Amino acid sequence: MLVTVEDGKAVNLRGDPDHPYTNGGLCVKVSRYLDRVYDPDRVLHPLRRTGPKGSGRFERISWEEAVEEIASRFTSISDEYGGEAIMPVSYLGTEGILNGLNVGDPFFARLGGTIAERTYCDSGSCTAYTMTIGDTAGVDPESLVHSKFILVWACNIVSTNLHLWPYVTEARKRGAKVVVVDPVRTRTAAAADQHIPIRPGTDAALALAMAHVIIVEGLTDQDYVDDHCVGYAEFAERVEQYTPEWAEAETGVPAPTIRELAREYAAGQPSVIRIGVAVERHAGGGQTVRALSLLPALVGAWRKPGGGILQLPLWAFPVNWGAFMHPELLTPGKRVVNQFLLGEALTGGLGLDPPLRGLMVYNSNPVVVCPDQAKVIEGLQREDLFTVVSEQFMTDTAEYADIVLPATTQIEQDDIMFSWGHLYITYNQRAIEPLGEAVPNTEMFRRLAARMGFDDPVFRRTDEEMIAEAFDWSHPHMEGITVESLKQRGWQRLNVPPADAYAPHAEGNFRTPSGKTEFVAAAAAAGNFVVPLFRQGSNDYQPGQEVDPLPHYIPPRESPHTNPEMAARYPLNLLSPKSHAYINSSYANHAHHRQVQDEPTVVIHPDDAAERGLSDGESARVFNDRGEFTVLARIDAAVLPGVVVSSLGGWRKHSQAAATLAAVNSTRFADLGNAPTFSDTLVEVERAETVAP
């Protein structure tokens, strides 16, 4: 983004037309970012609660008063109960290396707090992906112009990866076919050449059936398999059982369609698979990603630019994560609580000893994004829980804080960025001075650490010093890139081959123990990989259970086919995709974004709506044993019968019946990486009385 500043105020914002990948484009999420910066509802000063928790009644205090109270309360809690009675709750926030995921890790490690495990996004996918082909960037997104067959799997590119779409469009102009596998006819599916609707949570069945067809019909690139893969014979034997006819019964995709898809994928070289985060969000999400990650090697897709699988280009960036995590400050044996379980952790369901008495939330809005919403709120209402929230706005979570601290926006802070979606490093240069008394997360933790008496050098680093530590500047990918050159240009491409020559695995060279694509994963072979002991009894995969080193199919837990007893009461599978106009729950408080996103809805197939007497635009109650929320019904054949869709991100305070879809989501983990199972959710829908927000 380029920001025009006059007399210290940002007056215009636009995309950088010189950026080779984004080409001056901004998506709807950030195109009006200055509205966010100058929103009159910004939190610009520290606040202390004066009314009951959740009442929204606060008074302005000074930073000195806020820091003093936080330090005093954290110290007394630690003295009485131990450091583990305090827990951070955080995620990515503005996403920079300095102010994003790991900004608070050293502080809470030094404090001795409970470790908050963060596996909301791509943890299961990354576990499976690296087990199979290693930590590779895979396909350069810019090289998709060379792809002949583009298979988009559980990824709504137009809404969540907009800058990739022009490259897909260019490939189509050159003759490529674009196929989308998704339970919903999304914006992307509607724009593709073919949409293959699939039952939620059955993706691995389709991927394994494709492998069956490719192997049985002799469509493999056998030379590539022989030279650059291990475990092929075992995998070929495994997939004998996964016939297209079997997969049709699981997925709802007709067997002839499966055969045609497999043949076209194998023949359309170079072919590419673009997967989204949704593909991991069910019981067998990890094994799904394993199966999908094997397909490119089967057909030799890696041989040419534009061939392979595109998950996360971030693997190419030599980020110096240790400089921000500082694991040496951790005391061995500290307990770990996954943030999905926050509701249970706060209400006694996990039996924590000591119980949580202090909470600090930053870079996150757990009331909206965390499952088990009712318990999360119940826990946040506890008078014996001291809660600090750092925020830009008074979110649903901030309403329950004892102290609220003002956080800067991206144009008010310096940072440096890798990318989730391309191969360019970005220097985020502060455009204006922070409004009010807002501070970056880095400064917030410097102030807290100083008041707590933490004198380790890590807590005295300036932002400039942290930026200098952000990357391994000696890595070959960083040749020709320095902090100064980034300041001058704003962005630089990693020192990797250009898109028309980027084929990192044409000759294998996978970053796995064998250096090859691992059909039999060394990480799981001979019991080397087990389900971690983070929460006993939390799912069907018990702690210490060995993981099958070969990809296999794990059906969804909550579906009419696998759980008929539950489906008798709650027959509809709820999907909760990312919103078009929000980033998770960010921007959902702004009028323009809410207008673009429209009112919160549940999309339901006409047959299911008719069965329930629902009309378009009526209020609908969506519920199961875990909770309920009320939104407007939208009747649309874009969803499969038996599937309903409600997008993530809307705030509870703007909702009908004071609840969002987080009220019905499960806290059970997927098979790998403690990934969420948001797409593995059965509900019922019925007419509801209209309730004003």
ZIHU-V778975 format. One record per helix or strand of 2 or more residues. SS is the DSSP state (@ for helix, = for strand). FROM is the first residue (numbers start at 0). TO is the last residue. If there is no record, write none. Layout:
# ZIHU-V778975
SS_FROM_TO + SS_FROM_TO
This chain:
# ZIHU-V778975
=_1_5 + =_8_13 + @_32_36 + =_46_48 + =_57_59 + @_62_80 + @_82_84 + =_85_89 + @_104_110 + =_113_116 + @_122_132 + @_140_145 + =_148_152 + @_156_159 + @_161_172 + =_176_180 + @_186_190 + =_193_195 + @_202_215 + @_221_227 + =_228_229 + @_231_240 + @_243_250 + @_254_266 + =_270_274 + @_276_279 + @_284_298 + @_300_302 + =_307_309 + @_312_315 + @_321_324 + @_326_328 + =_335_337 + @_338_346 + =_357_361 + @_365_368 + @_372_379 + =_385_390 + @_397_399 + =_402_406 + @_409_411 + =_414_416 + =_423_427 + @_440_451 + @_456_459 + @_462_467 + @_475_477 + @_482_488 + =_490_492 + @_498_500 + =_516_517 + @_524_526 + @_563_568 + =_571_574 + @_590_596 + =_600_603 + @_605_610 + =_618_623 + =_626_634 + =_642_644 + @_651_653 + @_660_662 + =_681_686
